[in-house]
Amino acid sequence: SPNFKHKSDYRGFNRFDFDTFDTFFDSNDGRNFRFTFNSGSYFRKHSITHRAYENTILPQSYSTPYILVFYGDLCVPCIQVEQVLRKLMSELEPVGVGFGTVHSQHEIALTRKIGVRSLPYIISLIDGDIRPFRESEISLSTMIGFIKRSLPKDLVIEINDNNYYDFLNGWKDNKVRVLFANNDRTIRLRYILVAFYFHERIAFGHVKTDDPSTKDVLKRYHIDPKMNSMFVFNEDINSPTASLSVSELKTQIMKDVLDSNKYLFLPRVTSQTVFDHLCPIASLPSRAKFCVMLVSSEKEDNERKFDAMRAFMKEDDFPKDRFRFMYIHREKQAELVKSLTNIGLSKKVNINRGIHVVILWRKESNQVFYEWFKNEWDFVDSTYINETKQKLNLLMTRLSQNAAQFTYSAKINSLTDESAKSLFARIVKRLLLVTENLSDNISRTDPTPILSVVFSIIFIIFIGYVMTYFMYESGRRICKRKI
């Protein structure tokens, strides 16, 4: 069945404000007659190539949803839909929806890859997954619904007095917490899109300010029920690290605030991308960024020791432009730990237990200078931890004053991406997508032909099984007679 069913009624978009045939003539006497059905400047302006799709659009789809339209020459419906989409995207692009068009005759390989069946053909590209638009008419509401259905589920969950504490305290998954608060009955698309943009680093919740079940949340965090608000939390849930409370939350403002607060106070390094952001490269000693990294084990309960490190960070208030604090699990980042311990350190300190601190300076992307802190970061008693804090402070001060004092250097490889999906997870995701598209197809079309085919296949398999069984039994009887 075609991806787009042409209908003549697009109320609200002035679809008939233009005459498709005006472009056939560019003078009153018709001497400059041009016979063409090419789509207009809007589609051409947003046209992408196969290479741009693979190198730019596809990677960006993991944080920005895209609507792609396949069009072509001699396509009157494309011209008509173009005016509608122009107005739709003027509403959707400012809140975070990407848009692109593909000329099906110019980009044949991409057209075949996507499986375009008719023109115009509209798809969503989200998280690397493709879903065709199957609504019979295009409007702002149907497009919003299409985008919401295409996005991952539960990007923003509803928060009330019963679950807000558990939600905010869930930061042990290494994600910052954000609360949106307003009196909307449904979660706005712009909030969902912002949540998708930051979904790898932040978990989002929504508080309905006019709901009686949220009065405790409103009171605790002094939320104005008449405003649109956003609150950002790290490990300390008693007060937000950042907040906005305005009549209208603009997408770019939200992104700017969240981009500055997307990591916990003491975050865990889980990938090369996170490492590059938390521990940036600085080739000159005067501009060196000193990365204080705790090496711990995921099998041990070290939260009390981490709390001691957070207290140390707050007490001394180290400048963020010079010092960054983080931790890793040695089991997850075994190759990095191995590179940093090829110095005979294991003979002096047993890094396979407890928490140990190493200070890094990334001079190049694959080269680090580093110094191990001799004391184990432990919480034996207050005297020990205070002495340990003083010694670590002295070491950090000494290295920051003269980066040449680093004792060791090492070549390091890219860190393990702990969030990378396994082959099994990717297969399951693909099967779920196929099942979803199949059920969507059935729900929007007459299921009789599909069911007929399914039952025919089942019947053929059944008959084949019965015939095989009888042939087996017949052969067995013949063998018995010969014996």
Order of alpha helices (4+ residues) and beta strands (2+ residues): alpha-beta-alpha-beta-alpha-beta-beta-alpha-beta-alpha-beta-alpha-beta-alpha-beta-beta-alpha-alpha-beta-alpha-beta-alpha-beta-beta-alpha-beta-alpha-alpha
